[in-house]
Amino acid sequence: MTDPDRRDANRQARRAWDGNAGFWDRRMGEGNDFVEHLTWPSSERLLALRPGERVLDAACGNGLTSRRMAARGAAVTAFDFSEEMIRHARERDREGIDYRVLDGTDMGALLSLGEGSFDAALCAMALFDMAEIDPLYQALVRLLRPGGRFVFSVLHPCFNNPYTTHTAELQDRDGETTTTYSMKVAGYLSDAVTRARAIPHQPEPQPLFHRPLQELLGTGLRAGLVLDGLEETSFPPELETGTFGLSWSGRFHQIPPVLVARMRVPGP
């Protein structure tokens, strides 16, 4: 993708999230099944926050993760490029979180947050909403203190990407009919941009930027971060809350729709 293409894609993403902000805030609120079962437990474990630590919440949306970290005693600075999302986050704020409108693809704007100011950073289910991720990784190496950790969650690029299809197959064996749920993966290595509605009936489809693991993690490694934590999460078998027959919850217990990783700035 060329620089003009990235800038245009970034503008499209911002317009979509400004348009979706009210709907998203009403539907997401303080979390949903993906948050409660897939992203937050692993993120909280890998962050291992201590009271008083300074934490950056990148692409914070309506601030639900910001509020969870503040409730655990962290001093939180949170940003999103959507003015409407930040407006909703501020309306929900009771913890004194420092919310800012800031573009996570703008290196200069990121560094204005203060080099060496943060003990940890989180980016919850948002890297795939960014037209480019190099500026964020490069900035984090300077924004985090030595030993500081960066935790992110994403749609699993291997199993939950624009090239995958959910399938169900009926089998009749020894007089018993069973259904096997699986994923058909037609592609993975190539970057892809698609438009999707993350929540049914979402007003505006938003651009989704698929990146394979070698790019998703490699960009951080090249920036100077080291990988020291990785979890792949799926819904527990007892949870069956899907709204359609091939929903992730209740069907695909052995296939993780989400990946959560921790990277660190080298140091003590």
N, C-alpha and C positions, 0 to 999 in steps of 0.2 A: 504494500500500500504506500503510495507517495505521500509526501507531507501535505499537499492540498487535499488529497483524499481523506487523510486522517483528520484534518481540521474540519472538513465538511461532515464526516461521520460523527465527530465530537459535537458539532452544532446540532445534528439530528438527534443525538442521544439526549442532549440538554433539553431540547424542545419537547421530546417525548416525556421525559421525567417531570418537567414543569406541568405538562398536560395531565399526567397521571397522578400527580402528588396527592390531590384530595381523595381520589378513589383509593389509592394505595394506603394512605394513612388510615382511612376508615376500615379497610379490609385487613391490613396488617396489624394496626394498633400496637400492642406490646408483644406480638409474636404470633406464630402459627405452628402447624405441625412440623414444618421443615426446621423452624428455629428451635422448637422445644426438643425435638428428637434427633436432629441431624447436625445442626451447625453450632448451637450454643454450648451443649455439654462438652464437646471436644475443644471448642475455642476457649471456654473457661478453664478447662484443664491445662491446655497448652500455654495459655497466658500466665497462669499462676500468679494473679495479681496480689500485691501486698498493699495494705492501707497506706495512703499518702503518696503512692507512685503517680507520676505524671504519664498519662496515656493519650495517644492520638487515635481518634476514630476516623479513618479515611473513607470517604464516600458513605457517610453515615445515614443517608436517607432521612427517615422521620425520627431518628435518634434512639431507636429502641435498644440497640446495643450500648450506646453511650450511657443511657440511663441505668442499664444493668451494671456497667462497670463503675459508675458513680455510686451506686447503691452498695458496692463492695469497698468503698472508701477511696477510690482513685480520683485524682484530679483530672478531669477529662476536657480535652480540646477536640472538637469534632467539626468536620467540614463536609460539604457537598457542593457540587457545581450547580445544583438546582435551587434557585431562590425560593421556589414554592415548597420544596421539601424542608429547607431550613426554617421557613416560616412555621410549618406544622411542628417541627422539632422544638422550636422555641415556645410554641403554645403549650406543649406537653411538659416543658421543663419545670421541675420542682427542686432540682439538685444544684443549680447554679453552674451548669455546663457552659463552656465557652464555645458557642456555635458560630461558624463562619461560612460565608459563601466563598468557595475557592475551587478552582479547577485542578483536579489531581493529575492532569497531563501538563501542567505549567510548572516547570522546575523552579523558576524564580518565585512564584507565588508560594510554592511549598516551602522553600527555604526561609521565607519571611516568617514562618511559624517559630523559628528559633533553633539554630544548630546546637546539637547537644542538649536539647531541652527535655527529651522524653525517655522514660524507662522502657516503654513498650508501645506498640502500635497494633491496631486491628483493622482489617478490611474484610467486612462480612458480606459475602455474596455480591461482590461489586467489581472485581477485576475484569470480569467478562463484559461489563458495561462500559469499559474504558477503551477508547480507540487506540491508545498506546499505554504501555505500562512501564517503559524504561524510565521516564522522569520520576515516577513514584519510587521505584526501587533505588535509583541513584540518590534521590533526596533522602530516603530513609537512612541510608548509610551515614548521612551527616546529621540528620535530625535526632537519631537515637544515640544514647550514650554507649560507650564501650560495654559490650555484653548485653545490650538492649535487644529485645526480641520483637519480631514481627509475625503476627499470626493472621492467616487469611483463610477464608473458606470460598470455594467455587463449585459450580456445577462440575461433576467429575468429567474431565475431558475425554476419558476413554469410553464411558458408558452413557453420558448424558450430554450429547453434543448434536449439532445439526444433521449428522449423518446416521443417527440411530433410529431404530423403529422398535416399538414394543410389540411382542408377538405372544400369541397363546395357541398351543397345539393340543388337540384332543388325541388321546391314545387309548386303545382298547387292548388290554393285556390280561390274559387269564380271566376273562369275564369281568374285569374291572375297568371302568372308564375314568381316566385321570386327565387333568389339564396341566401342562407344563408351560410356565411363563419364562420367556427369555428375551434377550435383546439381539437384534440384527444390526451389526455395525458395518456400514458400507464405506466408511472413511474415517480418518483420524489425523494423519500427519500434516495435512494442508490446513493453513489458516483459513477461516471462513467467517463471513459476516452474514447474519440472517436477521430477520425481524420476527419478533415473537411477542405474545401476550403472556407474561409470567403468571398472571392471575386471570381466570376466565372472566370475560366481559370488561377487561381493562380497556379504557377509552382509546389509548394510543399504543400500537406495537412499538417496542423499543429495539434498537440495534443490539444484537448479541455478538460478541467477538470471541470466536473459538480459537484457542491456542493449544497445541499439544504440550505435554509435560516438559519436553526438552526446551520449549520456549518459556512456558509459565515459570518453571523453576530456574532454567538456565539464565534468564534475564536477571534474576536476583543473585545468582552465583557470580555472574560476570560483574555485577555491581560491587561485589565484595562481601555479600552475605553468605552465611553457611546454613545448610539445612540440618536441623537436629530434632525434628518432630514431624510425624506424618500419620494421619488417621483417615481411614475410608469408612464412611458411615452409611448404614442402611436402616430402614424402618424395622422395628421388632415384629416378629410374626403375629403377635397378639393385637397389633394395631391395624385396624381395617377401617380407615376413614375416607378412602378414596371416593371421588364423586363419579368415577366411571370405571368400567370393567378392567382397564389396563392402567389404573393409577399406580404410582410407586408404592403407596402405603397399602398393605394387605396383599401384595402380589410378588414383589421382587425383593425378597429378603436377602438373597445371596448376591445381589448386584447393588453396589453403592452409587446412589445418585449424586453424592457430595464427597468432596475431598477437602480436608483441613490440614494445613501445614504450618510449621513454625520455622522461621529463619532468624538468625542472630547476627548482630554485628560482632566480629571477633573482639575478644577482650575479657577482662575479669568478670 
